[in-house]
Amino acid sequence: MSDTPSKPPAAVSSPCIMVCTVDGKSGLCLGCYRTLQEIAQWSRLPEPERQRLMAILPLRASRIDPALRGEQ
């Protein structure tokens, strides 16, 4: 064991809002608009890649039926 204190792990930025339901038609999470593959790989992606994806996620909202998002 080392006597030097270890650093806590760096926080992982995430668009998750705890609405974890995937729309079968679009394949996107209704809360964060990520695909299941993106969600599974998220913690292993480099921070610049996570930031790039988070910038484009809002553009995916139009791929989901508004009624599924609680809109009319």
Contacts in CASP RR format, 6 or more apart in sequence:
PFRMAT RR
TARGET T0000
AUTHOR 0000-0000-0000
METHOD contacts of the structure
MODEL  1
MSDTPSKPPAAVSSPCIMVCTVDGKSGLCLGCYRTLQEIAQWSRLPEPER
QRLMAILPLRASRIDPALRGEQ
12 42 0 8 1.000
12 43 0 8 1.000
12 50 0 8 1.000
13 47 0 8 1.000
13 50 0 8 1.000
13 51 0 8 1.000
13 54 0 8 1.000
14 32 0 8 1.000
14 42 0 8 1.000
14 50 0 8 1.000
15 32 0 8 1.000
15 33 0 8 1.000
15 34 0 8 1.000
15 54 0 8 1.000
15 57 0 8 1.000
16 31 0 8 1.000
16 32 0 8 1.000
17 31 0 8 1.000
17 32 0 8 1.000
19 29 0 8 1.000
19 30 0 8 1.000
19 31 0 8 1.000
19 32 0 8 1.000
20 29 0 8 1.000
20 31 0 8 1.000
21 29 0 8 1.000
21 30 0 8 1.000
21 31 0 8 1.000
22 28 0 8 1.000
22 29 0 8 1.000
22 30 0 8 1.000
22 36 0 8 1.000
23 29 0 8 1.000
23 30 0 8 1.000
23 64 0 8 1.000
23 65 0 8 1.000
23 68 0 8 1.000
25 64 0 8 1.000
25 65 0 8 1.000
26 60 0 8 1.000
26 63 0 8 1.000
26 64 0 8 1.000
27 35 0 8 1.000
27 36 0 8 1.000
28 34 0 8 1.000
28 35 0 8 1.000
28 60 0 8 1.000
28 63 0 8 1.000
28 64 0 8 1.000
29 35 0 8 1.000
29 36 0 8 1.000
29 39 0 8 1.000
30 64 0 8 1.000
30 68 0 8 1.000
30 69 0 8 1.000
32 39 0 8 1.000
32 57 0 8 1.000
33 57 0 8 1.000
33 58 0 8 1.000
33 60 0 8 1.000
33 61 0 8 1.000
33 63 0 8 1.000
33 64 0 8 1.000
34 42 0 8 1.000
34 53 0 8 1.000
34 57 0 8 1.000
38 53 0 8 1.000
42 50 0 8 1.000
45 53 0 8 1.000
61 69 0 8 1.000
66 72 0 8 1.000
END
